[in-house]
Amino acid sequence: MALETNERVTVGAVFSGGKVRPAWFLWRGRKYAVGEVTFAWESKEGVARLQHFSVVSGGNVYALSYNPVECVWDLKGVEQDWRG
Amino acid sequence: MSRVILHIDMNAFFASVEQVANPKLRGKPIVVVGASHRTVITTASYEARAFGVKTGMTVPEAKKACPHVILVIGDNRKYTTASTRIMGIFGRYTPLVEVFSIDEAFLDVTHSCLLFGTGEEIARRIKADIKREVGLTCSVGVAPNKLLAKLASDMQKPDGLTVIPPERVSEVMETLPASELCGIGPGLTASLAALGIKTCGQLGRFSASALRTRFGIIGERLRLMGMGVDDSLVSPSDEEDEAKSVGHSMTLTRDTGDKDELSAHLLHLSEKVGRRMRRNNYLGDTVTLTIRYADFRTFSQSMRFKKPINDGMAIFLSAMKLFTPLRLAMKVRLVGVSVSGLVCDPMQVSLFAEDRKRAAVTEAMDMVNDRYGEFTVTWGTLLSRYNHKDVIAPAWRPTGVKRVEY
């Protein structure tokens, strides 16, 4: 990941059919529209089953994480590629 | 009635998941590596494989083969989620699913054909479901048994579908090199070649008694393999034998001979083993310590105890009884702790106050860690170890005691 971060962000999301899908997020004063959710995965943190989303916005890739117990979203990383 | 068995093998699984998650990686040579600086290549994308990059290579070796290769640090949570979803898709077509590894499974669809069509049609539907729902490709082999299904899935990669119908088995086996069969490695291939056996056809026609004389009990089995015969059943994960042991190991970020540092790792591993045992209601009476030296020499020592245990500190103290007297021959690369001799925890209340206190403390710690996450409450010496990245064990399964959360 080019930039690993762990910042609380505001996210607009669609909850439908028992699933959640991020539609946009506010990060550092700017609004980013989610063009595509490329992959979703889960992890467990105590009782919370965190839902992670890899999303594309404006040509960049962002990793968003939703904690359904605390109802909060975090931005975990930006641009998940780099050359070693 | 001939059986219809599918073997499904995900293509370059970890690398493909990363390419699905990040469109910028698609079509590029990438390798998935561990977080440690001295990690090896876990999986290479097909684009990287075209340059000769292979699983097990070191990073410098991979860069030498493909200077512009992109390194991606693996995220086990993505792979276990994808695997669980894929195994769920298999379950729509048959309850007889044997999870062979995180990215491979056998399906017995013999009795599903009435509902979903031929084996080939079921394979096409599963491939389409996986592509649509998870975004990944796989190679599928369809055949009358597991041996041939696995063979068939290896014949077309990536994104292949190969059918070996019962009437074509002899023809396929006749010229097929024996080394292509699952279970016949380089050593066995050389031993067979010394007998003049190079193809499966030759193996199937070879004298059974001569094979028994040379290879013992597996001689007859080898002959049947050469004929393409395999009666082994597809064993669903929930029908697998009870777990025989629960263990964790870790490759250290750097080799060390420091016994204090190593004992901290052992405590961490013991805690993880204990947590998984308690979560699945197991107790065990044998603790095994595994050490791998920097030169990859590996040895294990076990100790059996009168009383079965499952709390991390008791496991650690048992492991330390094995570790403390050891005189390390050189620096250590990997340490492991496992507990075997498993029995189901009868939840008996101990007669001794000391034991009851310890059980109460462990239960309280489990409750906090269940609620707030692993190692939220732990031993002071482990606080700095919380962020250690685990490697997916080959034995990982989507359910049961073999499921490990990452």
Interface residues (C-beta under 8 A of the other chain):
Chain A: M1 E36 T38 F39 A40 W41 E42 S43 K44 E45 G46 V47 H52 S54 V56 V61 E79 Q80 D81 W82 R83 G84
Chain B: V17 E18 V20 A21 N22 P23 K24 L25 V59 K63 H68 V69 I70 L71 V72 I73 D75 R77 K78 T81 A82 G135 N369 D370 R371 Y372 G373 T376 E405 Y406
